[in-house]
Amino acid sequence: FTLNAGAYVSLALDSEFRQASGLSLLASDGSILVEGTNAAHLAAWIGPTAIPSTGTYRATVEGTAGRYTLVVVENGQFEIESNNGAQEARYIGQHGRVLGAVDDATGADHFLVGLARGDGLTIETPTPFAGPFEFQNSLDPAIELYDPSGQLVHLETGSAPDGKNAVLHHFAEHYGPYRIRIFSEQSAGEYLLVSDVLARSVDKDGGGL
């Protein structure tokens, strides 16, 4: 696969009975850029890795014979547990892209995003794999947003145009880490967390516009 300099890439490997367990990302010259590590619910994974130069990169999978699934995400990452409590929340950056899942066993997922007073935040939870000829994904996701003091400041359910997914818009009143909680209103399944921070504008006197 071809990647551009400055992008970052994440990989996730799963296989029957964990038969495939070795995962590596190879640079354009064939050298190993990074090797995968074990993760909950996966045979191996490679977290967000910065791409040093534009070129063709390869992933290698090793293990005993058997079927496996390899997912490669550009400029995104995987929610691989455990982030099911407020104390385990994971930072996702100013433009977060996370492929995750919620079910009865793992519960809600928690993420953190840093905001300054006056920053705008948009969060969406489109559900993948819900189209024709794809496996069924009946997840009905909801979003809660907590301010740095732990106070719930926003809740969205079914606010997207499709009436199922959620879209949240919020302007920060405080500086610090805001916590995003993704949970299921109905059923279990996969979601894509799309989070974008719009930095506040500042006038010539230093005040926010």
Secondary structure, DSSP 8 states (H G I E B T S, - for coil): -EE-TT-EEEEEEEEGGG-EEEEEEE-TTS-EEEE-EEETTEEEEEEEEE--SSEE-EEEEEESSS-EEEEEEET-EE--S---SGGG-EE--TEEEEEEEE-TTT--EEEEEEE-TT-EEEEE---SS-STTS-----EEEEEEE-TTS-EEEEEES-STTSSS-EEEEE-SS-EEEEEEEEEEES-EEEEEEEEEE---B-TTS-B-
